[in-house]
Amino acid sequence: MGPQPKPRTIAVGAAQVSPKKNPALLQPQQIHHGLPGMGSDIPRGKNAPPHLSPGQMLNGKFRIDKIIGSGGFGQIYKASDELARVSVAIKVVPAEHEPGRMILEQKLAHVSVAIKVVPADHEPGRMILEQKVLSLLRGTKYVPHLLASGMFNGLMYIVMEMLGKNLGELRRKRTDRKFSISTVLRIGLQAVAGLKAVHDVGYLHRDVKPSNIQYLNQNGGFRKERAYAGFRGTMRYVSVKVHDRKEQGPGDDLMSLLYTLIELGEGSLPWKQLNNPEEITQKKRITTFEDMCELFPSSIKSFYQHLKKLKYDQLPDYNLLTYYLQTALPSNMSNESPFDWEENPSISKSFEKSKEDESN
């Protein structure tokens, strides 16, 4: 039996960022129907035709392979760095509405990356802020590395480190649709460290999956709490405070992380089958920790209770949260132990085959 593969680092990434100075952009209805000054019928993101074509060269360096993802505004492509001979990912958005506002071109090291492209008329401020956040977090272990950024044929793009598989999709490939508690706890340890890095530079994640990081303020402190804050996040994972339209703080990021870990370890959340926002909110209010967590060690309840006590402008005790996760780990497990999907490579192969079938 050969040596066990070392576990892959869990990255807390950002597919979109939300500028602080235009809170109107945070309203879900505007994101869905279009931004001010834009027709609601303008296709963008996954609804727009591909901005780049297979084989196309971007700025003479990156050869486009295929589109691998899209969201409300941008598209993400797998590409090859022709100089370094590695795979990259490129994120693009169209940029016509701010022709003079170009992202600073950066010359960085060559590694495996991803490229995001977005038309600049589709909320260019988000792309610019995302590039800024990734620059601030450069060198952080748990955040995708920013490798380059610039303009190409009216498209704003950023080139990022190519990340691994989506944990949600890997979970759904498992027969019991969940991971072992050991794997979930170790995911949690890395995710807490990643979120701390984001919070330390003055930003919130606000979705605890690659999307929507929000600026707190220019001094790294907390802006004045609003009496009413627009909804931002994914209904299944946000805290009750977000449902109540309260201002989000770092503790809400961690509560979303906890809900994510519970789903990964238990297989589902008690409100999974609900679609009505009010019903989901009420279910979260009345569900006890014990109702959510049948399989998790008791120390994770302390994790939950710590988050419940936090006010908007209070930082979590990251060391304490890390301690609760480490205490819950089985004694025969360490950070070097393989994750569930590394122990069962057939899952990864099945995942890759399904992705190939989808793209053909």
Residue pairs with C-beta under 8 A, 6 or more apart in sequence:
4 336
4 337
4 338
4 342
5 338
5 342
6 336
6 338
7 186
7 335
7 336
7 337
7 338
7 339
7 342
8 164
8 339
8 342
9 141
9 142
9 190
10 142
10 167
10 187
10 190
10 191
10 194
11 142
11 143
11 144
11 163
11 194
12 142
12 143
12 191
12 194
12 195
12 197
12 198
12 205
12 208
12 210
13 143
13 144
13 160
13 163
13 210
14 130
14 133
14 134
14 143
14 144
14 205
14 210
14 211
14 212
14 213
15 69
15 71
15 74
15 76
15 91
15 116
15 130
15 210
15 211
15 212
16 71
16 72
16 73
16 74
16 126
16 130
16 211
16 212
17 126
17 127
17 129
17 130
17 133
17 212
17 213
17 214
18 25
18 26
18 126
18 129
18 206
18 212
18 213
18 214
18 215
18 232
19 25
19 125
19 126
19 129
19 215
20 214
20 215
20 216
20 217
20 223
22 125
23 230
24 30
24 36
25 31
25 35
25 123
25 125
25 126
26 214
26 229
26 230
26 232
27 230
28 230
28 231
28 232
30 36
31 72
32 72
33 40
34 40
34 41
34 42
35 122
35 123
37 97
38 121
38 122
42 121
42 122
43 49
44 72
44 73
44 94
44 118
44 119
44 122
45 70
45 71
45 72
45 73
45 74
45 75
45 118
45 122
46 70
46 71
46 72
46 75
48 75
48 119
50 67
50 75
51 75
51 92
51 94
51 117
51 119
51 155
52 58
52 64
52 67
52 75
52 77
52 90
52 92
52 117
52 155
53 64
54 64
54 65
54 66
55 63
55 64
56 63
56 64
57 63
57 64
57 82
58 64
58 79
58 90
58 115
58 152
58 157
59 150
59 152
61 81
61 82
61 83
62 79
62 80
62 81
62 82
62 88
62 90
62 115
62 159
63 79
63 80
63 82
64 77
64 79
64 90
65 77
65 78
65 79
65 80
65 87
66 77
66 78
66 359
67 75
67 76
67 77
67 78
68 76
68 77
68 78
68 89
68 114
68 359
69 75
69 76
70 76
71 211
73 93
73 118
73 122
73 123
73 126
74 91
74 92
74 93
74 116
74 117
74 118
74 122
74 127
75 91
75 92
75 93
75 116
75 117
75 118
76 89
76 90
76 91
76 92
76 114
76 115
76 116
76 117
77 89
77 90
77 91
77 92
77 114
77 115
77 116
77 117
78 87
78 88
78 89
78 114
78 115
78 162
79 87
79 88
79 89
79 90
79 115
80 86
80 87
80 88
81 87
81 88
81 110
81 113
83 110
84 110
84 111
86 110
86 111
86 112
86 113
87 112
87 113
87 162
88 112
88 113
88 114
88 115
88 147
88 159
88 160
88 162
89 113
89 114
89 115
89 116
89 159
89 160
89 161
89 162
89 163
90 113
90 114
90 115
90 116
90 117
90 157
90 158
90 159
90 160
91 114
91 115
91 116
91 117
91 118
91 127
91 157
91 158
91 159
91 160
92 115
92 116
92 117
92 118
92 119
92 152
92 155
92 156
92 157
93 116
93 117
93 118
93 119
93 120
93 122
93 123
93 124
93 126
93 127
93 155
93 156
93 157
94 118
94 119
94 120
94 121
94 122
94 154
94 155
94 156
95 101
95 102
95 118
95 119
95 120
95 121
95 124
95 151
95 154
95 155
95 156
96 119
96 120
96 121
96 154
97 120
97 121
97 124
98 120
98 121
98 124
99 120
101 120
101 124
101 128
102 150
102 151
102 156
103 127
103 128
103 131
103 149
103 150
103 151
103 156
103 157
103 158
104 131
104 149
104 150
105 148
105 149
105 150
106 135
106 146
106 147
106 148
106 149
106 150
107 148
108 145
108 146
108 147
108 148
109 147
110 147
111 145
111 147
111 161
112 161
112 162
113 145
113 147
113 159
113 160
113 161
113 162
114 144
114 159
114 160
114 161
114 162
114 163
115 157
115 158
115 159
115 160
116 127
116 157
116 158
116 160
117 152
117 155
117 156
117 157
118 124
118 127
118 155
118 156
118 157
119 154
119 155
119 156
120 127
120 154
120 155
120 156
124 156
127 156
127 158
128 156
129 213
129 215
130 158
130 213
131 146
131 149
131 158
133 198
133 201
133 203
133 213
134 143
134 144
134 145
134 146
134 158
134 160
135 146
136 201
136 203
137 143
137 197
137 198
137 201
138 145
138 146
140 194
140 197
141 193
141 194
141 197
142 190
142 191
142 193
142 194
142 197
143 194
143 197
143 198
144 160
144 161
144 163
144 210
145 160
145 161
146 158
146 159
146 160
147 159
147 160
147 161
148 158
148 159
149 156
149 157
149 158
149 159
150 156
150 157
151 157
165 341
165 348
165 351
167 187
167 264
169 351
170 341
170 347
170 348
170 351
171 177
171 178
171 179
171 264
173 347
173 350
173 351
174 340
174 347
176 267
177 267
177 268
178 264
178 265
178 266
178 267
179 187
179 264
179 265
179 339
179 340
180 265
180 340
181 265
181 295
181 296
181 297
181 328
182 329
182 330
182 333
182 337
183 264
183 339
183 340
184 261
184 264
184 265
185 261
185 325
185 326
185 328
185 329
186 329
186 333
186 335
186 337
186 339
187 261
187 264
187 339
188 257
188 261
188 325
189 322
189 325
189 326
189 335
191 208
191 257
191 260
191 261
192 254
192 257
192 318
192 321
192 322
192 325
193 318
193 322
195 205
195 208
195 250
195 253
195 254
195 257
196 318
198 204
198 205
198 213
198 253
199 250
199 253
199 315
201 220
202 215
202 216
202 217
202 218
202 219
202 220
202 221
203 213
203 214
203 215
203 216
204 213
204 214
204 216
204 248
204 249
204 250
204 252
204 253
205 212
205 213
205 253
205 256
206 212
206 213
206 214
206 232
206 233
206 248
206 252
206 253
207 232
207 233
207 234
207 237
207 256
208 237
208 253
208 256
208 257
208 260
209 234
209 260
212 232
212 233
214 232
214 248
216 222
216 223
217 223
222 249
222 312
222 313
225 246
225 247
225 312
225 313
226 247
228 245
229 245
229 246
229 247
229 248
230 245
231 238
231 242
231 243
231 245
232 242
232 248
233 242
233 248
233 256
234 256
235 277
235 280
236 259
236 263
236 269
236 271
236 272
236 280
237 256
237 259
237 260
238 252
238 255
238 256
239 248
239 251
239 252
239 255
239 256
240 281
240 284
240 285
241 248
241 252
241 312
242 248
242 252
243 277
243 280
243 281
243 284
244 281
246 312
247 312
248 312
249 310
249 311
249 312
249 313
249 314
250 310
250 314
250 315
250 316
251 307
251 310
251 311
251 312
251 314
251 316
254 307
254 316
254 321
255 307
258 300
258 303
258 304
258 307
259 269
262 269
262 292
262 293
262 296
263 269
263 272
265 293
265 295
265 296
266 292
266 293
266 294
266 295
266 296
269 292
270 283
270 287
270 291
270 292
271 279
271 280
271 283
271 284
271 287
274 280
274 283
289 301
289 304
289 305
293 300
293 301
296 328
297 327
297 328
299 324
299 325
299 327
299 328
300 324
300 325
300 328
302 324
303 321
303 324
303 325
306 316
306 317
306 320
306 321
306 324
307 316
310 316
340 347
341 347
341 348
